[in-house]
Amino acid sequence: MPPPQAAVSGRSLWARPVAQDWVQERDRSPESAAAKLDSGDSDLSIGLAELRQRLARRFFGTLWERPDWRKRWARRFRTESAVQEIADELALGCGRRYRQHHRRP
């Protein structure tokens, strides 16, 4: 932080251009860039961590909050074909969402 250019009532003051230069310099520092790219999950970038969270919320909503699907978690309904059907539905939902967000101009 640059030294203050003035002090009024014990508060340090800087001219706007000086403060803006300091903010830009701070934002360009390697520490700032590393902090912005850190997702908190050592294995994932921020973008992948956010995608993972969105998909996990969506999958949980599909698997748990829909009574017609939730009943499939009873032991007698846990078959390979039932799991495959759920996986297909989740994949279809992801594909639709992906296409909505990644349309070509």
CORVEN-V351618 format. One record per helix or strand of 3 or more residues. SS is the DSSP state (A for helix, B for strand). FROM is the first residue (numbers start at 1). LEN is the number of residues. If there is no record, write none. Layout:
# CORVEN-V351618
ss-><SS/SS>
from-><FROM/FROM>
len-><LEN/LEN>
This chain:
# CORVEN-V351618
ss-><B/B/A/A/A/A/A/A>
from-><6/11/16/30/46/67/75/80>
len-><3/3/13/8/19/7/3/22>
